[in-house]
Amino acid sequence: MKKLTEIRWHGRGGQGAKTASLLLADVAFSTGMYIQGFPEYGPERMGAPITAYNRLSNEPLRVHSNIYEPDFVAVVDDTLLESVDVTAGLKEEGAIVINTKKDPKELLPLLKGYKGKIYTIDAAKISLECIGKNIPNTPMLAAMVHASKVMDEQLFLDNMRASFKHKFATKPEVVDGNMKALSMALEEVKVYEG
């Protein structure tokens, strides 16, 4: 991993973008990284656009602000592409990860001329299949780890299993479903390099 990786998450209230950023921070911390994971709060309500952030580094973090020039962007709901400038400040050597059923070429007109890598994944399908609910944050988390390469994927899975076992000690079926969703997402995420 490079010295500092900054990630911005875009989602809607209730889809788990904030939780995904906090889970990524938690698992990165458990691997020895310096981390920040935080949401940007406003008058959010269920379904309203929200933003969350991650900073991950091998060195202490001294910046404490929103992220304006992210290395990576996650879009948990592709309908946001029509109303939010998700590529604002996004570095072209990074990537955008989008939860969508659409072909990346269909999304290009909505990405404001962004020329970097586009990763797509049908996180809704994976979460319905593995968890039984449309909660796309778990597959999106795995897709972001795959795209950003902030950590080894097996290390990520091992640490997520430990985290889920702790959080859901009385609900082993939740652990199994989420772990299946993470593994499936790592296999199904696709990259488009226009």
N, C-alpha and C positions, 0 to 999 in steps of 0.2 A: 504494500500500500504506500502511496505517496505520503508526504508529510501531513497534509490536511485534505480531507474530503468533505465537501459541503453538499447536503441534499435538501431539496425542498419538496414537500408533499402537498398535493392539491386533492381535495376530496369534498364530500358533502357531509354535513353533520350526521352522525350515525353510521357511517360507512367504515370507520376505524382508521382513518389516516393518522389521527393523533396517536392512537394506540400503536399503530405500526411504527411510528417514529420513536415512541418510547420503548417498544420491544427491541428495535434495532439498537438503541442506546444501551439497553440492558445487556443484550448479548455481546455487544462490542466491549462493554466494560468488563464482562466476565472473561474476555480474552486478553485483557490487559491494556486496552486502548483508553485514551482520554476521550471523554464523550460529552456531548450535549444533545438533548432531545427535548423539544419544547414546541407548544402550539402558539399561534398568534390568535389572541382572543379578540372578539368583537361581539356584536349582537347576534351570535350564532343561534340557530335553532335547527331542529331536525330537517335535513335536506338543504340547508343553506351552505354556500361555499365556505370552506375552511382551509387554512394553511398551517402546516407544521414543518419543523426543521430538524436536521441532524448535522452536527459537526463531529467528525471522527478523526483522531490523530494519534500518532505515536509519541507526540510531545505535548506538554501542558497547553491547554487552550486559554488564551488571554482575551479573546474577543467575545463580547456578550451582546450581540445584536441580532436582528433578523438577518437572513441570508439574501443578498441582492444579486449575487453572481454565482449561482450554484454550479457545481460540477455535474450534478444529476438532478433530474426532476421526476417525480412519480405522479401520475394522474390516475387516481382511483376511480374516477367517473368520467368517461369520454365526452359526456354532454357538456362538461366544463370547457372543452376546447372552443365552444362557440361563444362563451361569455367571459372567460378569464384568459389573460395573456400568460399562459403557463410557460412559455419560452422566454419571458422577460429575463434578460441577464444570463441565460443559460449558455455555458461555455460549449463551443462546438466540438471540443475534444472530449467532452463528456457524453451524456446520452439522456434521452427521455424514455421513460417506461410508462406505457399506457395500457390500462385495462380496457380492452375493446374486442369486439368480434370482427371489426372492419379490417380490411387490408391497409397496410401503412400508406399506400399511394392515395387512398381515399382521405387520409388524415392530413396529408401534406398541405393542402390549401388552408387548413386551420392552424398551422404551426408558424405562421408569420415569417416565412422564409428561412426557418431553421434548417441547417444543412448537416447537422451531426447525426449520430446513430439514433435510430428509433427502435425500441424494443416493444413488442406487443405480446399480450397474454390475455386469454379469456379467463380472468380471475373469478368472474361471477360463476361461470360453468364449473370451475374447479371447486369453489367453495360449496356450491350446491351439491356436487357429487360427493365430496369428502366430509363436509360438516353438516350438510342438510339445510343450510341457510345461505342466503346471498349476503355473505360478509366477506368482501373481497380483500380485506387487509392482509390476511395471512399469505395468500398466494402472491400478492403484490410485494410483500416483504421479501419473499424468496427471490422474486424476479429482480428486485432492486439489488440484492446481494450478488446475484449472477451478473447483472449489468455493470455494477460499480466495482466488483472484485475487491471490496473492502476487507474481505476475509475469505479464507478457504471455505468452500461450500460444505465439506464434511464437518469441519469445526463448527460452522454455523448450525448445522442440523443437530449435532451433539449438544451444543449449548442451548438450543431452543428446546430440545427434549427435556433437559434438566430444568429449564425455566418453566415449561408447561407442567411438568410433574409436580413442581413446587406449588404453582398457582392453582392447579386443578387436582390436588391430591385425592379429593373425594369423587372425582369424575374422570376415571381413566378413559372413558369413551371420547371425551373432549380432547385429551392428549393424542389419542390415536388418530382422530379425524384431522386435527390440525397438523400433525406430522405428515400424514398422507398428503394433505394439501400443499405443504412446503415441498415435499419431494416431487410431486407431480408438476408443480410450478417450475422447479428447476429444470425439469425435462421439457416442458412445453413452451417456455418463453422463446420467442423468435426475434431475430435482429434483422433490421433493414438498413442497409447502407446505400442511400441513393446515389 
